[in-house]
């Protein structure tokens, strides 16, 4: 009886964040699949449990981190690099293997009308990325002072670029680039992918607090998550093939 009470007292409920600024889907829409993910993880890390939420804006993610103090999280690489100074001491513990490629390194694509002769055009992207991140990590040949902005309708804006209504370059995520390549030539008109970026890491699995005694169990749970069909189905809904060691 004493051992049981001690075990229950030691159990901890851990908060987790999935933070992908610029990605589709709301916090509410992501809730059901994340509940399945957390339920499966909780079974693997018992007696500890895990709970959390998904956010696709910078401010909402930062607010959750400040208020709920998550112990672990999955954060897009761009968000992690650009906001690292606001997160306290975070340690990268695993890499994601995002679909469609399923690898822990990925390339973005640069699309424009015509060629790259006119680099004074601003850059649009679905992910919020500043010029420092873009030039330092993706496209070092672009001007360091290039103007950037994020959009919730990247493919709609590419149509505007094609029609001449919008003068801009567009950075596409790997998923967006794969979708763009499947579109018919009439839709794309004169807009082409003219360059692929440097390879950059996929979304990071981070630990905000290394003092959690269940951290190793959590890492093992992620690495084995797709070992059965239920896990594979949940990962597919999250657009992930799985997780991998960083090295």
N, C-alpha and C positions, 0 to 999 in steps of 0.2 A: 504493500500500500504506500509506504513512504517513497519507494522508487518511482511509482506511478505519479505521485504528486510532484516529485522533483522533476520528472520528465515534462509534465504539463507546464510547470512553472518556467522551465527553460525554453519552451517553445516560443518562437518569435514570428510575428507577421511582418513581412518585409514589403515595402513599396518599391515598385518598378515603373520606369517610364519607357515608352516607345516614342521617340521624338524624331519626326521626319518633316521638317519645314518644307512646304511646297508640294508634298504628296497629296494624293486624292484621299477622300473619305474624312468624315468628321470623327470626333471623339466618341459620339454616340453610335455611329455606324460601325466603328471598330470594336465596340464593347463585346458583342456576342462571341466573336472568334477569340478575342483576348481572354475572355472568361474560360474558354475551353483550354487555351494555352496555359493559363495560370493554374487551372485545376490539375492538369497533367503534371506540371512542374511541381506543384505542391505534393502530389503523391510521391514524387521522387526525392523530395527534400524533407519529408516528414521527420520530426513533428513540426518543423517550421512550415509556414504557409507564405504564399506570395500573392500580391494583388497589385493593380496598377491601371494606368490609362495610356492612351495614344493621343498625341497632339501633332498637328501639322502646321503650326505657326510658331515663330520664334518666341513671341511674348507669352503665349499660353504655356509653352514648355518651360520657360524660365520661371514663370509664376508657380507652376506645379513643383518644380525643384526647390524653390524657396519655401513653399508652404508645407509640402509633404515630405521633404527630405528623403527621396528615394535612396535605397542602398545600392541598387543596380539599375542599369538602363541600356537600351539599344538606341544609339544616336547616329544619325547620318553623319558621314565624314565631314561634310561642309559645315554642318551645325556644330560639330564637336570642335573643329579647328577654329572657327570664327568666334565661338563663345566660351572657349576653354577658360579664359581668365575670369569668367563669371560663375564657374562651376565648382570652385574650390579644387582640392586635389583629387583628380580622377585618374584611375589606373585602367588602361585597356587590358581586358582579360581574355577576350575572344574576338574573332572576326565573324561577320555574317557571310553567308553564301547566297546572295540575292539572285532571283530569277530575272531575266531569262538565262544568263550565262552560268550562274551557279559557281562563281569563282570569287576569291577574296580580294582580287584586284579588278578594277573596271575602268572603262574609258567612256568619256562623254563625247558628244559630237557637236561640231560647229556648222550651222546651216546659214546660208545667205542667198540672196538673189544675185546671180552673176558670179563674180569671184571676190577675192579678198582685197581688191585694189583700194577700196574705200573703207579704211578702218576708222574713220571718224564717226561712223554710225554707232549708236549705243548698243548695248547687249541686253537682251531679255532672256529670262530663264524662269522655269517654274520654281526651282530652288532659290531661295534668297542667297546670293553670292556677291560679295563685293569685289572690286577690281583687284585688290591685293590677293585674295584667294584665287581668283581666276587666272591671273598672270603668274602667280607663284606656284600654282599646283596643276593647272590644266593646260593653258595656252600661253607659254612664255613669250611668244612672238607678238602678242597683242600689246597695244600701248598701255603703259602702267596707269595712265589717268583716264582710261576708257570709262564712259558712263554706264551704269548698270541699273536694272530694275527687275523686279519679279512680277510674274503674271500668273493668274489662276487659269488662264485659257491659252496655253502655249500653242496648241495646234490651230486654234482660231486666229491667233496673231500671226502664225506663219502664213495663213491664207491672206492676211492683210499685206504681208511682205511680198507675197507672190503677185498680188494685184497692184502693188505700188502704193497702196494706201498707207503703209508703214515702212519707214526706212530704218532697218535695224538688222543686227546679227542675232541669231538665236542659238543658245546652248541647250542641247537636248540630253536628258539623262539616258542611260543605256536602254531603259524600257521605252522611253519616248522615241529614241533613235530606231529601235526595232519596229515600233509601230509606224513611224514615218516611212521606213523603207518598204513597207507593205502597201502603202497608199498608191493609187493609180497615178500615172503621169499627168492626166488632165487636172487632177486636184492640185498637184504640186507645182505645175507650170514650170517657172524658171528657178524655183528654190531648190538648192542642192546641198547635200552634206559635203563640205569642202575640206574638212580636216577632222581627224580624231585627236582627242586630248592625250596627254601623258596618262599612263596608268596610275590611278590613285586607289587607296584602300577603300574597301566597302564600309558600310556602316559599322561602327565600333560597339562592341559590348563592353561597358565600363562598370567599374565598381566605384561608388562614391565613398564607401566606408569599408575599409579592409578589416575592420574589427568583427564583422559578422562571422560567427563560427561556422555557418552553413555555406560559406562562399565556395569551397571546393566541391561540395555536394551539388551546388547550383551549376557550376561549370560542367561537371560530369553529366548532369541532367540535360543541359543544352546540347552537349556533344552527342548524346545518344537519343535525342528527341525524335528523330526520324527513323528509329529502328523498327517501328511497327506501322501499320497502315493508318491508324488514327493519327499518329504523330505526323506522318507524311501529309495527310489531308489538311491538318491544321497549318503546317508549314506552308503548304501550297496557297492556302487562303491568305497567309501573311506575305506571300510572294517571296518565299525563301526556300532554298534547297536544304539549308541546315546551318550549322555553325562549325567553326574550325579554329584551331590554335592560330595565334597571330603569326608566329614564325613559320 
